[in-house]
Amino acid sequence: MIRERKRTTDFNTWLQAVELEDLEVYALYQAVENLITEGLFTCSPGRDIESSVHVVTTPAVDLKLDLVTEDARKAFLTHLRHEYMSGMEADVWLAIQKEKDAA
């Protein structure tokens, strides 16, 4: 029997469940921005390909994040930048993180 994962549209609820590590933030951002699988995160169309719903999943938690509109997807990316990347663009933030790790 296939068990359906729980779903939420609340960014904070989903992010608290995931408990992101530093570089996982970048993988999540890339997955949602580019609608791909990156690292442990996948952002894919919902069941109806014609709609703007995108579903973010990770095997790390039994909870899906539904981004129900394009505006919600953009708002999630903005939320990640402000909450996890000090408001920086993702590539700039990643470069700084790598520099810190190398020091």
C-alpha positions in Angstrom: 0.0 0.0 0.0 1.4 3.4 -1.0 1.1 6.0 1.8 0.3 9.6 0.7 2.5 12.2 2.3 1.0 15.0 4.3 0.8 18.4 2.6 1.2 22.0 3.7 1.3 25.4 2.0 3.0 27.0 5.1 6.7 27.7 4.4 7.6 27.8 8.1 5.9 24.5 9.0 7.7 22.8 6.1 11.1 24.3 6.8 10.9 23.5 10.5 10.2 19.9 9.6 13.2 19.8 7.2 15.7 21.4 9.5 18.1 22.7 6.8 21.9 22.4 7.1 23.9 25.3 5.6 24.6 24.0 2.1 21.2 22.3 1.9 19.7 25.8 1.7 21.4 26.3 -1.7 20.2 23.0 -3.0 16.6 23.7 -2.0 16.8 27.2 -3.5 18.1 25.8 -6.8 15.5 23.1 -6.9 12.6 25.6 -6.4 14.1 28.3 -8.7 14.8 25.9 -11.6 12.0 23.4 -11.0 14.4 20.5 -10.8 15.9 17.9 -8.4 18.9 19.3 -6.6 20.5 17.3 -3.8 17.8 15.9 -1.6 15.1 18.3 -2.9 12.7 18.1 -5.8 10.4 20.7 -7.1 7.9 19.3 -9.6 4.5 20.1 -11.1 1.5 19.0 -9.1 -0.9 16.4 -10.4 -2.4 18.8 -13.0 0.4 19.8 -15.4 -1.8 22.8 -16.6 -1.9 24.4 -13.2 0.8 26.6 -11.6 1.1 24.3 -8.5 4.6 23.0 -7.7 5.3 20.5 -5.1 8.5 20.5 -3.0 9.6 17.2 -1.6 12.6 15.6 0.2 13.0 12.1 1.5 14.1 13.6 4.8 10.5 14.4 5.9 7.0 12.9 5.3 5.6 16.3 4.4 5.1 18.0 1.0 5.2 21.7 0.4 2.6 22.9 -2.1 3.5 26.2 -3.8 0.0 26.8 -5.2 0.8 29.8 -7.5 3.8 31.3 -9.2 3.7 34.1 -6.7 3.9 31.6 -3.9 7.0 30.0 -5.5 8.6 33.4 -5.8 7.6 34.3 -2.2 9.2 31.0 -1.0 12.5 31.9 -2.8 12.4 35.4 -1.2 11.8 33.8 2.2 14.8 31.5 1.8 17.0 34.4 0.8 15.9 36.5 3.7 15.8 33.8 6.4 18.8 31.7 5.4 21.0 33.8 3.1 21.1 37.2 4.8 19.1 38.6 1.8 21.8 37.8 -0.7 21.4 36.2 -4.1 21.9 32.5 -3.9 25.2 32.3 -5.8 26.8 35.1 -3.8 25.7 33.4 -0.6 27.1 30.1 -1.7 30.5 31.7 -2.6 30.7 33.2 0.8 29.8 29.9 2.5 32.5 28.1 0.6 35.0 30.8 1.5 34.1 30.5 5.2 34.5 26.7 5.0 37.9 27.0 3.3 39.2 29.3 6.0 
